[in-house]
Amino acid sequence: MTPQTKALLYNFVAFAILYIPLYFLIQHFTDLSGLWRPITAFVATTILSPKFQAIRTNDGMKIYMSWMFVKGVKEVK
């Protein structure tokens, strides 16, 4: 599996792990209805989820992660 594919899968899994509980929390604690619930959960999850990217370096392709709760950019093994 290529590093670009891994980074895409990491982004999807991280988004899903945050989106599903956030959707149910919004459903339980707010009076939003219709499309507002999933749209609100989507926007909040987009802001809160970590971002993964495959970068070509001198040592080959590496995956890096940036997240608002972690200082700086971290390399993913």
PDB file of N, CA, C and O in Angstrom:
ATOM      1  N   MET A   1       0.855  -1.176   0.000  1.00  0.00           N
ATOM      2  CA  MET A   1       0.000   0.000   0.000  1.00  0.00           C
ATOM      3  C   MET A   1       0.899   1.237   0.000  1.00  0.00           C
ATOM      4  O   MET A   1       1.855   1.333   0.770  1.00  0.00           O
ATOM      5  N   THR A   2       0.572   2.164  -0.869  1.00  0.00           N
ATOM      6  CA  THR A   2       1.396   3.364  -0.991  1.00  0.00           C
ATOM      7  C   THR A   2       1.152   4.308   0.184  1.00  0.00           C
ATOM      8  O   THR A   2       0.091   4.262   0.805  1.00  0.00           O
ATOM      9  N   PRO A   3       2.117   5.153   0.488  1.00  0.00           N
ATOM     10  CA  PRO A   3       1.935   6.121   1.577  1.00  0.00           C
ATOM     11  C   PRO A   3       0.776   7.084   1.334  1.00  0.00           C
ATOM     12  O   PRO A   3       0.125   7.513   2.287  1.00  0.00           O
ATOM     13  N   GLN A   4       0.506   7.433   0.065  1.00  0.00           N
ATOM     14  CA  GLN A   4      -0.629   8.314  -0.221  1.00  0.00           C
ATOM     15  C   GLN A   4      -1.938   7.632   0.152  1.00  0.00           C
ATOM     16  O   GLN A   4      -2.842   8.275   0.686  1.00  0.00           O
ATOM     17  N   THR A   5      -2.045   6.344  -0.122  1.00  0.00           N
ATOM     18  CA  THR A   5      -3.250   5.585   0.220  1.00  0.00           C
ATOM     19  C   THR A   5      -3.389   5.468   1.732  1.00  0.00           C
ATOM     20  O   THR A   5      -4.486   5.605   2.274  1.00  0.00           O
ATOM     21  N   LYS A   6      -2.271   5.215   2.411  1.00  0.00           N
ATOM     22  CA  LYS A   6      -2.301   5.140   3.869  1.00  0.00           C
ATOM     23  C   LYS A   6      -2.749   6.464   4.483  1.00  0.00           C
ATOM     24  O   LYS A   6      -3.560   6.479   5.408  1.00  0.00           O
ATOM     25  N   ALA A   7      -2.223   7.570   3.969  1.00  0.00           N
ATOM     26  CA  ALA A   7      -2.600   8.889   4.484  1.00  0.00           C
ATOM     27  C   ALA A   7      -4.084   9.137   4.264  1.00  0.00           C
ATOM     28  O   ALA A   7      -4.752   9.678   5.145  1.00  0.00           O
ATOM     29  N   LEU A   8      -4.610   8.758   3.116  1.00  0.00           N
ATOM     30  CA  LEU A   8      -6.036   8.909   2.840  1.00  0.00           C
ATOM     31  C   LEU A   8      -6.874   8.072   3.794  1.00  0.00           C
ATOM     32  O   LEU A   8      -7.889   8.545   4.305  1.00  0.00           O
ATOM     33  N   LEU A   9      -6.465   6.846   4.037  1.00  0.00           N
ATOM     34  CA  LEU A   9      -7.187   5.985   4.974  1.00  0.00           C
ATOM     35  C   LEU A   9      -7.101   6.505   6.403  1.00  0.00           C
ATOM     36  O   LEU A   9      -8.086   6.452   7.140  1.00  0.00           O
ATOM     37  N   TYR A  10      -5.943   7.002   6.800  1.00  0.00           N
ATOM     38  CA  TYR A  10      -5.805   7.594   8.133  1.00  0.00           C
ATOM     39  C   TYR A  10      -6.740   8.793   8.295  1.00  0.00           C
ATOM     40  O   TYR A  10      -7.375   8.953   9.337  1.00  0.00           O
ATOM     41  N   ASN A  11      -6.821   9.640   7.255  1.00  0.00           N
ATOM     42  CA  ASN A  11      -7.731  10.785   7.306  1.00  0.00           C
ATOM     43  C   ASN A  11      -9.176  10.319   7.456  1.00  0.00           C
ATOM     44  O   ASN A  11      -9.926  10.873   8.261  1.00  0.00           O
ATOM     45  N   PHE A  12      -9.569   9.310   6.690  1.00  0.00           N
ATOM     46  CA  PHE A  12     -10.942   8.820   6.750  1.00  0.00           C
ATOM     47  C   PHE A  12     -11.263   8.210   8.110  1.00  0.00           C
ATOM     48  O   PHE A  12     -12.316   8.495   8.679  1.00  0.00           O
ATOM     49  N   VAL A  13     -10.375   7.379   8.636  1.00  0.00           N
ATOM     50  CA  VAL A  13     -10.617   6.729   9.932  1.00  0.00           C
ATOM     51  C   VAL A  13     -10.674   7.757  11.055  1.00  0.00           C
ATOM     52  O   VAL A  13     -11.550   7.679  11.917  1.00  0.00           O
ATOM     53  N   ALA A  14      -9.764   8.708  11.057  1.00  0.00           N
ATOM     54  CA  ALA A  14      -9.765   9.748  12.089  1.00  0.00           C
ATOM     55  C   ALA A  14     -11.041  10.576  12.012  1.00  0.00           C
ATOM     56  O   ALA A  14     -11.620  10.924  13.041  1.00  0.00           O
ATOM     57  N   PHE A  15     -11.482  10.894  10.799  1.00  0.00           N
ATOM     58  CA  PHE A  15     -12.710  11.654  10.630  1.00  0.00           C
ATOM     59  C   PHE A  15     -13.905  10.860  11.135  1.00  0.00           C
ATOM     60  O   PHE A  15     -14.753  11.403  11.844  1.00  0.00           O
ATOM     61  N   ALA A  16     -13.984   9.582  10.781  1.00  0.00           N
ATOM     62  CA  ALA A  16     -15.123   8.750  11.188  1.00  0.00           C
ATOM     63  C   ALA A  16     -15.172   8.561  12.698  1.00  0.00           C
ATOM     64  O   ALA A  16     -16.249   8.588  13.295  1.00  0.00           O
ATOM     65  N   ILE A  17     -14.007   8.368  13.319  1.00  0.00           N
ATOM     66  CA  ILE A  17     -13.958   8.168  14.766  1.00  0.00           C
ATOM     67  C   ILE A  17     -14.476   9.399  15.506  1.00  0.00           C
ATOM     68  O   ILE A  17     -15.101   9.266  16.558  1.00  0.00           O
ATOM     69  N   LEU A  18     -14.228  10.578  14.976  1.00  0.00           N
ATOM     70  CA  LEU A  18     -14.721  11.795  15.614  1.00  0.00           C
ATOM     71  C   LEU A  18     -16.143  12.165  15.186  1.00  0.00           C
ATOM     72  O   LEU A  18     -16.907  12.704  15.987  1.00  0.00           O
ATOM     73  N   TYR A  19     -16.502  11.881  13.934  1.00  0.00           N
ATOM     74  CA  TYR A  19     -17.798  12.305  13.406  1.00  0.00           C
ATOM     75  C   TYR A  19     -18.973  11.591  14.084  1.00  0.00           C
ATOM     76  O   TYR A  19     -19.944  12.233  14.485  1.00  0.00           O
ATOM     77  N   ILE A  20     -18.883  10.278  14.210  1.00  0.00           N
ATOM     78  CA  ILE A  20     -20.016   9.505  14.728  1.00  0.00           C
ATOM     79  C   ILE A  20     -20.391   9.907  16.152  1.00  0.00           C
ATOM     80  O   ILE A  20     -21.563  10.195  16.395  1.00  0.00           O
ATOM     81  N   PRO A  21     -19.458   9.943  17.108  1.00  0.00           N
ATOM     82  CA  PRO A  21     -19.867  10.390  18.451  1.00  0.00           C
ATOM     83  C   PRO A  21     -20.318  11.848  18.479  1.00  0.00           C
ATOM     84  O   PRO A  21     -21.249  12.197  19.204  1.00  0.00           O
ATOM     85  N   LEU A  22     -19.661  12.700  17.691  1.00  0.00           N
ATOM     86  CA  LEU A  22     -20.041  14.110  17.668  1.00  0.00           C
ATOM     87  C   LEU A  22     -21.449  14.291  17.116  1.00  0.00           C
ATOM     88  O   LEU A  22     -22.195  15.144  17.598  1.00  0.00           O
ATOM     89  N   TYR A  23     -21.820  13.508  16.119  1.00  0.00           N
ATOM     90  CA  TYR A  23     -23.166  13.563  15.561  1.00  0.00           C
ATOM     91  C   TYR A  23     -24.204  13.232  16.636  1.00  0.00           C
ATOM     92  O   TYR A  23     -25.207  13.934  16.769  1.00  0.00           O
ATOM     93  N   PHE A  24     -23.966  12.168  17.399  1.00  0.00           N
ATOM     94  CA  PHE A  24     -24.927  11.780  18.432  1.00  0.00           C
ATOM     95  C   PHE A  24     -24.934  12.766  19.604  1.00  0.00           C
ATOM     96  O   PHE A  24     -25.982  12.982  20.213  1.00  0.00           O
ATOM     97  N   LEU A  25     -23.795  13.360  19.926  1.00  0.00           N
ATOM     98  CA  LEU A  25     -23.775  14.401  20.955  1.00  0.00           C
ATOM     99  C   LEU A  25     -24.575  15.627  20.520  1.00  0.00           C
ATOM    100  O   LEU A  25     -25.316  16.206  21.314  1.00  0.00           O
ATOM    101  N   ILE A  26     -24.424  16.013  19.268  1.00  0.00           N
ATOM    102  CA  ILE A  26     -25.197  17.144  18.749  1.00  0.00           C
ATOM    103  C   ILE A  26     -26.680  16.815  18.741  1.00  0.00           C
ATOM    104  O   ILE A  26     -27.509  17.664  19.068  1.00  0.00           O
ATOM    105  N   GLN A  27     -27.014  15.601  18.373  1.00  0.00           N
ATOM    106  CA  GLN A  27     -28.415  15.170  18.362  1.00  0.00           C
ATOM    107  C   GLN A  27     -29.016  15.203  19.768  1.00  0.00           C
ATOM    108  O   GLN A  27     -30.166  15.602  19.948  1.00  0.00           O
ATOM    109  N   HIS A  28     -28.239  14.788  20.749  1.00  0.00           N
ATOM    110  CA  HIS A  28     -28.743  14.691  22.113  1.00  0.00           C
ATOM    111  C   HIS A  28     -28.828  16.048  22.811  1.00  0.00           C
ATOM    112  O   HIS A  28     -29.791  16.312  23.532  1.00  0.00           O
ATOM    113  N   PHE A  29     -27.836  16.905  22.605  1.00  0.00           N
ATOM    114  CA  PHE A  29     -27.743  18.132  23.379  1.00  0.00           C
ATOM    115  C   PHE A  29     -28.231  19.400  22.663  1.00  0.00           C
ATOM    116  O   PHE A  29     -28.268  20.467  23.277  1.00  0.00           O
ATOM    117  N   THR A  30     -28.602  19.308  21.397  1.00  0.00           N
ATOM    118  CA  THR A  30     -29.106  20.489  20.699  1.00  0.00           C
ATOM    119  C   THR A  30     -30.485  20.204  20.127  1.00  0.00           C
ATOM    120  O   THR A  30     -30.928  19.057  20.077  1.00  0.00           O
ATOM    121  N   ASP A  31     -31.144  21.247  19.704  1.00  0.00           N
ATOM    122  CA  ASP A  31     -32.462  21.115  19.087  1.00  0.00           C
ATOM    123  C   ASP A  31     -32.381  21.218  17.570  1.00  0.00           C
ATOM    124  O   ASP A  31     -33.374  21.535  16.916  1.00  0.00           O
ATOM    125  N   LEU A  32     -31.216  20.956  17.011  1.00  0.00           N
ATOM    126  CA  LEU A  32     -31.064  21.018  15.565  1.00  0.00           C
ATOM    127  C   LEU A  32     -31.827  19.868  14.919  1.00  0.00           C
ATOM    128  O   LEU A  32     -31.918  18.781  15.488  1.00  0.00           O
ATOM    129  N   SER A  33     -32.371  20.107  13.738  1.00  0.00           N
ATOM    130  CA  SER A  33     -33.105  19.058  13.034  1.00  0.00           C
ATOM    131  C   SER A  33     -32.768  19.111  11.555  1.00  0.00           C
ATOM    132  O   SER A  33     -32.138  20.060  11.088  1.00  0.00           O
ATOM    133  N   GLY A  34     -33.181  18.111  10.834  1.00  0.00           N
ATOM    134  CA  GLY A  34     -32.950  18.058   9.395  1.00  0.00           C
ATOM    135  C   GLY A  34     -31.482  17.951   9.049  1.00  0.00           C
ATOM    136  O   GLY A  34     -30.726  17.216   9.684  1.00  0.00           O
ATOM    137  N   LEU A  35     -31.092  18.700   8.026  1.00  0.00           N
ATOM    138  CA  LEU A  35     -29.698  18.649   7.570  1.00  0.00           C
ATOM    139  C   LEU A  35     -28.739  19.396   8.478  1.00  0.00           C
ATOM    140  O   LEU A  35     -27.525  19.258   8.327  1.00  0.00           O
ATOM    141  N   TRP A  36     -29.242  20.176   9.407  1.00  0.00           N
ATOM    142  CA  TRP A  36     -28.359  20.958  10.272  1.00  0.00           C
ATOM    143  C   TRP A  36     -27.504  20.077  11.173  1.00  0.00           C
ATOM    144  O   TRP A  36     -26.356  20.415  11.460  1.00  0.00           O
ATOM    145  N   ARG A  37     -28.053  18.948  11.622  1.00  0.00           N
ATOM    146  CA  ARG A  37     -27.282  18.044  12.485  1.00  0.00           C
ATOM    147  C   ARG A  37     -26.036  17.506  11.785  1.00  0.00           C
ATOM    148  O   ARG A  37     -24.928  17.698  12.286  1.00  0.00           O
ATOM    149  N   PRO A  38     -26.189  16.838  10.641  1.00  0.00           N
ATOM    150  CA  PRO A  38     -24.971  16.317   9.999  1.00  0.00           C
ATOM    151  C   PRO A  38     -24.019  17.403   9.500  1.00  0.00           C
ATOM    152  O   PRO A  38     -22.803  17.212   9.507  1.00  0.00           O
ATOM    153  N   ILE A  39     -24.562  18.532   9.072  1.00  0.00           N
ATOM    154  CA  ILE A  39     -23.696  19.620   8.604  1.00  0.00           C
ATOM    155  C   ILE A  39     -22.877  20.183   9.757  1.00  0.00           C
ATOM    156  O   ILE A  39     -21.684  20.448   9.603  1.00  0.00           O
ATOM    157  N   THR A  40     -23.512  20.368  10.911  1.00  0.00           N
ATOM    158  CA  THR A  40     -22.797  20.867  12.087  1.00  0.00           C
ATOM    159  C   THR A  40     -21.734  19.874  12.538  1.00  0.00           C
ATOM    160  O   THR A  40     -20.612  20.265  12.862  1.00  0.00           O
ATOM    161  N   ALA A  41     -22.082  18.592  12.560  1.00  0.00           N
ATOM    162  CA  ALA A  41     -21.108  17.569  12.942  1.00  0.00           C
ATOM    163  C   ALA A  41     -19.960  17.513  11.943  1.00  0.00           C
ATOM    164  O   ALA A  41     -18.810  17.318  12.337  1.00  0.00           O
ATOM    165  N   PHE A  42     -20.254  17.681  10.654  1.00  0.00           N
ATOM    166  CA  PHE A  42     -19.221  17.662   9.624  1.00  0.00           C
ATOM    167  C   PHE A  42     -18.243  18.818   9.802  1.00  0.00           C
ATOM    168  O   PHE A  42     -17.028  18.620   9.763  1.00  0.00           O
ATOM    169  N   VAL A  43     -18.765  20.015   9.997  1.00  0.00           N
ATOM    170  CA  VAL A  43     -17.897  21.190  10.143  1.00  0.00           C
ATOM    171  C   VAL A  43     -17.039  21.073  11.397  1.00  0.00           C
ATOM    172  O   VAL A  43     -15.839  21.343  11.356  1.00  0.00           O
ATOM    173  N   ALA A  44     -17.651  20.669  12.518  1.00  0.00           N
ATOM    174  CA  ALA A  44     -16.895  20.531  13.764  1.00  0.00           C
ATOM    175  C   ALA A  44     -15.824  19.446  13.639  1.00  0.00           C
ATOM    176  O   ALA A  44     -14.704  19.620  14.120  1.00  0.00           O
ATOM    177  N   THR A  45     -16.164  18.340  12.999  1.00  0.00           N
ATOM    178  CA  THR A  45     -15.197  17.256  12.837  1.00  0.00           C
ATOM    179  C   THR A  45     -14.073  17.659  11.900  1.00  0.00           C
ATOM    180  O   THR A  45     -12.919  17.296  12.128  1.00  0.00           O
ATOM    181  N   THR A  46     -14.388  18.393  10.864  1.00  0.00           N
ATOM    182  CA  THR A  46     -13.354  18.871   9.945  1.00  0.00           C
ATOM    183  C   THR A  46     -12.346  19.747  10.672  1.00  0.00           C
ATOM    184  O   THR A  46     -11.148  19.681  10.396  1.00  0.00           O
ATOM    185  N   ILE A  47     -12.823  20.562  11.595  1.00  0.00           N
ATOM    186  CA  ILE A  47     -11.930  21.433  12.360  1.00  0.00           C
ATOM    187  C   ILE A  47     -11.117  20.636  13.373  1.00  0.00           C
ATOM    188  O   ILE A  47      -9.928  20.897  13.555  1.00  0.00           O
ATOM    189  N   LEU A  48     -11.750  19.661  14.040  1.00  0.00           N
ATOM    190  CA  LEU A  48     -11.111  18.946  15.141  1.00  0.00           C
ATOM    191  C   LEU A  48     -10.242  17.756  14.721  1.00  0.00           C
ATOM    192  O   LEU A  48      -9.361  17.357  15.483  1.00  0.00           O
ATOM    193  N   SER A  49     -10.456  17.185  13.556  1.00  0.00           N
ATOM    194  CA  SER A  49      -9.747  15.952  13.195  1.00  0.00           C
ATOM    195  C   SER A  49      -8.313  16.230  12.746  1.00  0.00           C
ATOM    196  O   SER A  49      -8.020  17.292  12.198  1.00  0.00           O
ATOM    197  N   PRO A  50      -7.421  15.262  12.984  1.00  0.00           N
ATOM    198  CA  PRO A  50      -6.035  15.421  12.536  1.00  0.00           C
ATOM    199  C   PRO A  50      -5.942  15.311  11.012  1.00  0.00           C
ATOM    200  O   PRO A  50      -6.773  14.664  10.375  1.00  0.00           O
ATOM    201  N   LYS A  51      -4.937  15.939  10.448  1.00  0.00           N
ATOM    202  CA  LYS A  51      -4.715  15.918   9.007  1.00  0.00           C
ATOM    203  C   LYS A  51      -3.436  15.124   8.729  1.00  0.00           C
ATOM    204  O   LYS A  51      -2.391  15.392   9.323  1.00  0.00           O
ATOM    205  N   PHE A  52      -3.527  14.149   7.825  1.00  0.00           N
ATOM    206  CA  PHE A  52      -2.389  13.315   7.446  1.00  0.00           C
ATOM    207  C   PHE A  52      -2.019  13.628   6.003  1.00  0.00           C
ATOM    208  O   PHE A  52      -2.884  13.883   5.165  1.00  0.00           O
ATOM    209  N   GLN A  53      -0.700  13.605   5.726  1.00  0.00           N
ATOM    210  CA  GLN A  53      -0.240  13.888   4.374  1.00  0.00           C
ATOM    211  C   GLN A  53       1.037  13.112   4.103  1.00  0.00           C
ATOM    212  O   GLN A  53       1.917  13.027   4.960  1.00  0.00           O
ATOM    213  N   ALA A  54       1.134  12.542   2.900  1.00  0.00           N
ATOM    214  CA  ALA A  54       2.344  11.846   2.468  1.00  0.00           C
ATOM    215  C   ALA A  54       3.257  12.849   1.782  1.00  0.00           C
ATOM    216  O   ALA A  54       2.844  13.551   0.859  1.00  0.00           O
ATOM    217  N   ILE A  55       4.498  12.908   2.240  1.00  0.00           N
ATOM    218  CA  ILE A  55       5.482  13.863   1.720  1.00  0.00           C
ATOM    219  C   ILE A  55       6.705  13.095   1.208  1.00  0.00           C
ATOM    220  O   ILE A  55       7.185  12.165   1.855  1.00  0.00           O
ATOM    221  N   ARG A  56       7.188  13.496   0.053  1.00  0.00           N
ATOM    222  CA  ARG A  56       8.410  12.887  -0.480  1.00  0.00           C
ATOM    223  C   ARG A  56       9.614  13.598   0.135  1.00  0.00           C
ATOM    224  O   ARG A  56       9.758  14.814   0.004  1.00  0.00           O
ATOM    225  N   THR A  57      10.477  12.831   0.805  1.00  0.00           N
ATOM    226  CA  THR A  57      11.690  13.366   1.417  1.00  0.00           C
ATOM    227  C   THR A  57      12.901  12.695   0.781  1.00  0.00           C
ATOM    228  O   THR A  57      12.763  11.866  -0.119  1.00  0.00           O
ATOM    229  N   ASN A  58      14.085  13.060   1.256  1.00  0.00           N
ATOM    230  CA  ASN A  58      15.301  12.416   0.753  1.00  0.00           C
ATOM    231  C   ASN A  58      15.352  10.939   1.120  1.00  0.00           C
ATOM    232  O   ASN A  58      15.992  10.149   0.426  1.00  0.00           O
ATOM    233  N   ASP A  59      14.681  10.560   2.210  1.00  0.00           N
ATOM    234  CA  ASP A  59      14.655   9.165   2.662  1.00  0.00           C
ATOM    235  C   ASP A  59      13.500   8.382   2.062  1.00  0.00           C
ATOM    236  O   ASP A  59      13.312   7.220   2.423  1.00  0.00           O
ATOM    237  N   GLY A  60      12.728   8.961   1.172  1.00  0.00           N
ATOM    238  CA  GLY A  60      11.572   8.301   0.568  1.00  0.00           C
ATOM    239  C   GLY A  60      10.284   8.967   1.031  1.00  0.00           C
ATOM    240  O   GLY A  60      10.302  10.047   1.621  1.00  0.00           O
ATOM    241  N   MET A  61       9.166   8.302   0.753  1.00  0.00           N
ATOM    242  CA  MET A  61       7.860   8.843   1.132  1.00  0.00           C
ATOM    243  C   MET A  61       7.608   8.598   2.618  1.00  0.00           C
ATOM    244  O   MET A  61       7.813   7.495   3.124  1.00  0.00           O
ATOM    245  N   LYS A  62       7.158   9.649   3.305  1.00  0.00           N
ATOM    246  CA  LYS A  62       6.832   9.547   4.723  1.00  0.00           C
ATOM    247  C   LYS A  62       5.473  10.188   4.960  1.00  0.00           C
ATOM    248  O   LYS A  62       5.054  11.077   4.218  1.00  0.00           O
ATOM    249  N   ILE A  63       4.792   9.726   6.004  1.00  0.00           N
ATOM    250  CA  ILE A  63       3.482  10.264   6.348  1.00  0.00           C
ATOM    251  C   ILE A  63       3.644  11.154   7.573  1.00  0.00           C
ATOM    252  O   ILE A  63       4.238  10.758   8.576  1.00  0.00           O
ATOM    253  N   TYR A  64       3.100  12.372   7.468  1.00  0.00           N
ATOM    254  CA  TYR A  64       3.148  13.330   8.564  1.00  0.00           C
ATOM    255  C   TYR A  64       1.742  13.691   9.002  1.00  0.00           C
ATOM    256  O   TYR A  64       0.803  13.669   8.207  1.00  0.00           O
ATOM    257  N   MET A  65       1.609  14.026  10.295  1.00  0.00           N
ATOM    258  CA  MET A  65       0.323  14.376  10.862  1.00  0.00           C
ATOM    259  C   MET A  65       0.398  15.760  11.493  1.00  0.00           C
ATOM    260  O   MET A  65       1.373  16.100  12.163  1.00  0.00           O
ATOM    261  N   SER A  66      -0.646  16.550  11.267  1.00  0.00           N
ATOM    262  CA  SER A  66      -0.791  17.848  11.893  1.00  0.00           C
ATOM    263  C   SER A  66      -2.141  17.849  12.605  1.00  0.00           C
ATOM    264  O   SER A  66      -3.157  17.450  12.037  1.00  0.00           O
ATOM    265  N   TRP A  67      -2.136  18.308  13.866  1.00  0.00           N
ATOM    266  CA  TRP A  67      -3.369  18.310  14.644  1.00  0.00           C
ATOM    267  C   TRP A  67      -3.340  19.510  15.573  1.00  0.00           C
ATOM    268  O   TRP A  67      -2.285  19.875  16.093  1.00  0.00           O
ATOM    269  N   MET A  68      -4.488  20.119  15.782  1.00  0.00           N
ATOM    270  CA  MET A  68      -4.526  21.330  16.603  1.00  0.00           C
ATOM    271  C   MET A  68      -4.213  21.052  18.075  1.00  0.00           C
ATOM    272  O   MET A  68      -3.877  21.984  18.805  1.00  0.00           O
ATOM    273  N   PHE A  69      -4.312  19.813  18.529  1.00  0.00           N
ATOM    274  CA  PHE A  69      -4.038  19.470  19.917  1.00  0.00           C
ATOM    275  C   PHE A  69      -2.599  19.008  20.145  1.00  0.00           C
ATOM    276  O   PHE A  69      -2.204  18.749  21.281  1.00  0.00           O
ATOM    277  N   VAL A  70      -1.818  18.906  19.072  1.00  0.00           N
ATOM    278  CA  VAL A  70      -0.419  18.500  19.155  1.00  0.00           C
ATOM    279  C   VAL A  70       0.424  19.618  18.555  1.00  0.00           C
ATOM    280  O   VAL A  70       0.128  20.113  17.468  1.00  0.00           O
ATOM    281  N   LYS A  71       1.458  20.005  19.259  1.00  0.00           N
ATOM    282  CA  LYS A  71       2.307  21.093  18.790  1.00  0.00           C
ATOM    283  C   LYS A  71       3.207  20.599  17.665  1.00  0.00           C
ATOM    284  O   LYS A  71       3.902  19.595  17.821  1.00  0.00           O
ATOM    285  N   GLY A  72       3.198  21.290  16.546  1.00  0.00           N
ATOM    286  CA  GLY A  72       4.064  20.960  15.440  1.00  0.00           C
ATOM    287  C   GLY A  72       3.512  19.856  14.564  1.00  0.00           C
ATOM    288  O   GLY A  72       2.352  19.459  14.675  1.00  0.00           O
ATOM    289  N   VAL A  73       4.382  19.371  13.686  1.00  0.00           N
ATOM    290  CA  VAL A  73       4.044  18.309  12.747  1.00  0.00           C
ATOM    291  C   VAL A  73       4.783  17.050  13.196  1.00  0.00           C
ATOM    292  O   VAL A  73       5.981  17.098  13.476  1.00  0.00           O
ATOM    293  N   LYS A  74       4.080  15.939  13.263  1.00  0.00           N
ATOM    294  CA  LYS A  74       4.676  14.689  13.730  1.00  0.00           C
ATOM    295  C   LYS A  74       4.741  13.679  12.603  1.00  0.00           C
ATOM    296  O   LYS A  74       3.843  13.626  11.762  1.00  0.00           O
ATOM    297  N   GLU A  75       5.796  12.874  12.577  1.00  0.00           N
ATOM    298  CA  GLU A  75       5.915  11.805  11.597  1.00  0.00           C
ATOM    299  C   GLU A  75       5.165  10.573  12.108  1.00  0.00           C
ATOM    300  O   GLU A  75       5.270  10.208  13.279  1.00  0.00           O
ATOM    301  N   VAL A  76       4.411   9.944  11.212  1.00  0.00           N
ATOM    302  CA  VAL A  76       3.669   8.738  11.545  1.00  0.00           C
ATOM    303  C   VAL A  76       4.478   7.564  11.031  1.00  0.00           C
ATOM    304  O   VAL A  76       4.946   7.590   9.893  1.00  0.00           O
ATOM    305  N   LYS A  77       4.648   6.557  11.829  1.00  0.00           N
ATOM    306  CA  LYS A  77       5.447   5.395  11.428  1.00  0.00           C
ATOM    307  C   LYS A  77       4.713   4.513  10.455  1.00  0.00           C
ATOM    308  O   LYS A  77       5.249   3.493  10.021  1.00  0.00           O
TER     309      LYS A  77
END
